[in-house]
Amino acid sequence: MSKVRSLLGGVAAVALIATSVPIATASAQTAPVPYDTQRGVYSYARDLRAVAPAVVKVIVLGQKGASSGDDDDDSPRQQAPAQGKPEPIGSGSGVIIDAAKGEILTNNHVVEKAQALQVQLYDGRVVDATLVGRDPQTDIALIRIKPGGLQAIQVGDSGNIQVGDLAFAIGYPFGFDQTLTMGIISGLGRTGIGDGFQDFIQTDAAVNSGNSGGALIDSRGRLIGINTAIWSKSGDNAGIAFAIPVNMAMAIVDQLRRNGTVKRGRIGVTVGPVSREAAGGGSTRGAMVSEVQADSPAARAGLRAGDVIVEADGRTIEGPGNLTAILGVLEPGKTVALSYRRGGQTARTTVTVEAPRPVQVQRPTTGSGQGLGALGATFRDVNAGDRLPAQVRGAVVASVQPGSPASRSGLQTGDVVVGVNGEQVRSAAEFARALQNIAGGAVLFVARGNSLVQLRLER
């Protein structure tokens, strides 16, 4: 069975390359790729040396026996209890984005279980690092080291890349030192790969375990993405890798710099794919609005159920995942321009993102035995009579009201919610706290029988 794997590690950096002139007709003066006149060979070495110092190894410190985050699945992860002095338990990669501040961009799953962090610089120095903030929903984290002798990478524009562009990755696969690979951009706007907000760049540049948090770079050496996962039957490189677009990553970094966390807003719509029946023989691309909440920003902007959103801030929407990713990085107060189809006509509107409405949680009266109420359902802790594996802890669904947000998400009585947006919950109280941090929706990880399923919660 194919699986998506996070890539704990890697990094990308690369070379300048001009194109189009066949190599057979090129001379040293008009080389289509970098040419080393002294050795008489085409080589990316010079340009690689110029970019490589911006790529670092992130060393994760914790307790021996604790997983370092490069698991085969996307289920919530639990760190082992702290015992003794932290030791290296894994490594990932990062990209220096601000040399003066010592800021390094990496993946959330690289650092999420770290008790402490270190960074190995390109010149061999190993320095302590601190976590500025992390965002599980986009798998982005920002860490910081003491500045001095650092080189930052040039940040590009992932909105300008196209399928067929050259792409390069440089990383630390399988514990090796920096390793350069080359490929092309093989797809854009990829979604449906695990949980969280997804708008991935797909590339066939070889990346493997050890590449997470590293850079995907264009042919001019500019950062266009952060490597985060691969699609593979074996667990190793199969020619399909995914990177978080740098525009999305930097929008998250901006909030982490200011707040240490990410504040998300809502516009009040539920969207899904466009069915063939709804398309009426036309294009099924876009995000169909299935529900517009009353007195929401979307309702005030004139959106209705049945509208098909085809563009957001000038970006073509291929499916609901693209729209969700764009909206998922907007904080309250931001505006987004939308184009939508209705009745064969295209219309435009502007929606202002507002602060999410907190989930109303009804806590049980002490000693009442009643479960915690939220989302039109009640939840309680796991007890001895549930006949669950000993390691399963979470919020048991005690009842579900028909037509409620919980019911629409697919929750069933007897389910055990064990995670929200990739963060583990071990009790009804922890689930209630997690609900306060979600905006328009969330991915619930649910133990159902012997299976772990993911359900999308839309509010």
N, C-alpha and C positions, 0 to 999 in steps of 0.2 A: 504494500500500500504506500502510495506517495505520502510524503510528510514534509511539513515546513519546519526547518531547523533554524534557530537563532545561531548566530555566528559569534561566539565569544572571542573577540579579538580584533582583528585586522584593520587595515588601513589602506588608503589609496593615495597615490601621488603619481605624477607622471610628466610626460614629455610633450614638448611642442612638436606638432607635425603639420606640415603643409600638405596638400593633397592634389590628386587628379592627374599629375603627369606620370605616365608609366615609368617604372624604375629603369627599364631597359633603355629609355631615351634620355635619362637624366645624366647630368654631369655633376662634378663636385660643386660647381658654382650655382646650379639650378636644381639641387637635390629636392625631391618631393618629401623626403624625410631627413631628419638631422644627419649630417654627414661629418665624420671625423677625418679630416684631411691627413693628419699625421699617420693614422693607421690604415686609411683607405677603406673604411667600412661605414655602413649606415648604422647609427647608434643613438639610443635615447639616453645614454649614460650622463651626458653633460646636463641635460634638462632635469633628469631625475635627481642628480646631486643638488640642483637648485631648489627642488620642492621637498625632498625627503626629510629635511630637518623639522618640517612642520608636522610630521607624523610621529606619534609617540606610542609607547606601550603603556597600558594602564594595568597595574598590578593590584589584584584584589587580595586583601588580607582578611582572614577569618579563622575558623576552627577546622582542623583536618577532619575529613569525612563529610563536611558540608558541601553540597553541590555548588559549583562556581557559576551556574546560570546558563550553561550551554546544553539544556535538556532537549530531548527529542520531541516534546510536546509543548503546547502553549498554556498548560494549566497553571494555576496559581502556585507559587513556590514558597516554601517555609524554610527559614534559616534555623540551623541547629543552635541550641542554647550555648551562650558564650562560656567557654571553659579555658582558662589559661591565656597566655599571650597569643595574639593573632599571628598567624603564619600565612605565607602565600598559598592560596587555594585555587588560583586561576589567574588568567590575564586576558585583557582585551586590548583595544586600541583606542586612540583618540586623535583629534586634530586640533592643533593650536589655532584658534581663531582671533585671539587678541594677545599679542606678545607683551604689550605694556601692562596688561592686567593679569597675565598668566592664565587666561581662560582657555579651557580645552573642552571641545564638544565630543560626546561619546554616546553610547546606548544606555538606556535605563537598565536593561537586563545585564549589562556588564557590571554595574555598580550596586544593584539593588540589595545584594546580600553582604556587602562589604562592611566589616567592622572598622576597617581603616583602608586607606588607599595610598598607593605610591605610583609615581610615573617615572619610567625610564626614558630619558631623552635620547635623541639621535647620537649625541656625542658620548653616550655611555653613563652620564650622570643619573643617579636615582634619587628622587626628591619626594618628600611627602606632599600629598594632595588632600584637599578638603572638598566636600560635596557642597555645591551652591544650591542645587535643586534638581529634581528629576520629575519626569512626566510619564507614567506607565502607559497612558493611552496612545502616545506617539512613539514610545520607546526612545525618548531623548533625555539626556542628562547633561548637566554642566558642572564641571569640576574646575578647581583653581589651584595653581601652584605659585610659589614665589617667583615673580618675574626676574629676568636677568639672563642674557645670552640666549633669548628665545627668538624663533622666527615663525611668524604667522603665515597661514596659507591665504591665497587670494580667493575670496568668496565669489562664485559665479552666480548665474541666474538660471535656475532649473526650469523656469517658464519658457526659456528659449531653446531648449534641447529638442531634438527630433530623433525618431527611430532611424537608425542607420549612422548616427554620429559615432565616431570613435570614442571609446571610454577606456579608462585605465584604473587599475586597482593596485595598491601596494599594501601589504599587510604582514602579519605574523602567523601564517597557518601552521598548525601542528607544532607550535613551539619554535619554528624556524625564525631567523632574523628576517628583516624586511624582504619581501618577495614581490616582484613586479609582474603583473599580468595585464593583458590587453584584450579588448573585445569591442563590441559595439553596443549601443543602446538598442535592445531588441523589443522593447515594449514600454508603454507609458500608462499611467493611471491604473495600475493593477490593484485590484481589491479582492476581498473574499479570502484572504490568506491569514488565518488566525483571527485575533481580536484587535480591538483598538481602532483608531482612525488610520485609514490606509489609502494611499495614493501613490503607490510605489513606482519607482523606476526599475525596469527589468533590464538586466544585462547578461551577456554570456562571458564577460571577463571572469576568469576562474577565481572564485573565492571559496574558502572552506572554513572549517572550525578554526577559530583564531582570528577571524577577520571582522568581528562585530565592532562597531564604533569607529571604523576606519572610513577613509574618504574614497568616494568615486569621483574621478576627475576627468574633465574634458581634454581635448587635444591641445589646449593652450595652458594647461596646468591649473585650471580653476576648479574649485570645489563645487560639484553639482549634486552630490548626494552622500548619505552616510549608510554604509553597508550594514544590513541588519538581519537578513535571513536568506536561506536557499530553499529551493524545492528539489527534493531528492527522494528516490526510493531506497537508496543505500545509506543515506546520511552523509555522503561525500558529494563533491561537486558533480552536477549533472548538466551544467551549461545554462542553468537558470538561477539567477541570483537577484535579490531585491534590495533596493536602497531607498531610504527616506529622502525625498527631494529637499535640497538645501533651503529652498524658500520656506517650506514648512518648518524645517529644523530651526531656522533663524527666528521665525515668528515665536516659537516656543522659547528659544534662548532669551529673547527680549523680555518675556514675562518672568523667566527664572532669574534674570539679572535684577529685575525690579522688585519681585515679590518672593522669590524662592520657591514659588509654586505657580500653577497655571489656573487662571480664572476663566471659566468658559461661560458663554451666554446661550441664549435660546432664541429661536424665531417662532417656535410654536407649530411646526409641521411634522408630520410623519410621512416618510417617502418610501417608495419601493420601486422595483423594476417595472418597465413598461412592457406589458404583455402584448402578444401578437394581436389579440382581440382588440385591446385598447388602441393599438397603433393603426388598426383598420387597413392593413396592408402597407402602411408607411414604415418609417424607421422606428425601431424599438430602443433607440438610444435616448438617454435622458433619465430623469428621476421623476416618477409619477407621485403626485401628492395624493395620499390616501386619506389624510385627515388634517384639518386646520383647527387648531384650538381657538375657542372663543376669546375675544379680546387679547389676542396675541399680536406680536409685530407682523406676522404673516397675514393675519386677518385684516389688520389695519392697512396693509399694503395692497389688499385686494386679491390675494391668492385664494383659490378655492380647491376643494377636492376634485380630482380629475385633471387638474393642470399638469403639464409635463414641463419641468424645469430643464432647459437645454443649455443654459449658460450662466455662469456666476463670475462676476468681476472680469469678464472677457474670456474666461476659461470655458471651453466646451465640456459639457457634462456627458460622459459616456454612460454612466449608471449611478445609482443612488450612493454608492461608496465614495465616488468622487465628490459629490455635493456634501456628504457628511464630513469628509476630511477637510474641505474648505471651511465649512461652518465651525468645525471643531477646533480651529486655531484662532477664532475671533473672540475677543473678550467683550464684555458688555460695553455698549456705547459705540462700537464700530458699525459701519454700514456696509452692505453688500448689494451690488446691482445684479438683478436676476432677469433673465429672459425666459419666457415660457410660452408653450403652445396651448391654445384653447380654441376648440372648434375650427381647427384648420388655420387659425391666425396666430401670429407671433406678437406678443406684447412684452413690455418691459416695466419693471418696477424697482424700487429701492427699499430695502428692509433694514431697519436699525436693530441690532442685536441688543437684547435686554438681559438683565441679571436673571439667573434661573430661579424659579419658584422652589423654595425648599420643600423636600418631601415631608409630608405630615406624618409623624410617627406617634402612634398612641401606645404609650408604655403601660404595661400591666400594673394593676394595683398590687402592692406588696402582699404576698400570701394568697392572691386571688386565683392563681393557677392559670389565668388567661394569658394567651400569647400576645406578643408584640404585634401591633397592627400597622401596616403600611402598604400603599399601592393597591388597596383593595384585597389584601390577603393578611393572614396572621402567621406569625413565625415564632418558633420556640427553640430552645436548645435541644441538642441530641440527648436522649436519655437511654437507660439500659434496655428498655423495651423496644427499641427501634430496630434491632437485629441488623445493625450496620457493622461493617468492618471496624476494628478497633481504632484505625488511624483516621477515620472519617469524623471530622468535626465541622460544624457550621450552623446554619439557621434552617431548621426543618420547617417546611411549608405545612401548616396545620389546617388551613382552609383557604379557598380562593373564591372570590365573588365573581360571578359571570359578568363579562363586559368590562371588567376593571383593567387597569394597566398591567397588573400581574397576570390576569387571564390572557390578555392579548399577547403578552410576551411568550406564552406557552408554559408557564409554571403550572405544576400539578400538585395536588395534595400528596405528601410523602416525599417530594423532592427535598434535597438538602443543598442549599446555596452555600458553596464553599469558597467563592471568590467573586469579586466585583472589579471589573477592569484590570484583571491580572493580579490584584492584591488579595491575599488570602483573608478569609473571615472564618472565625472559629466558634462563634456564638451569635445568638440573636442580637446581643448588644453591639458586637463588632459590625454586624450587618447594618444596624441602624446608623452607626457612625459613618460607614462607607456611603450610605445613601445621601448623606448631607454633602458629599463632595462631588456628586454627579450633576451634570447640567441637563441637556435635553434628553439624554439616554445613557445607557450603559450596557456592557456585556456581562451577563451573569454566568458564572461557571457553576454547573449544577450536577450533583451526583444523583443519578437515577438508576436504581438497580445496580448492575455491575458496570455501568457506563458513566462517562463524564461528558456532558453535553454543554454547548454554549447557546444561550438564549439572548436575543437582543431586546432590551427593555427600552421602549419609547414612552416618554411621559407626555 
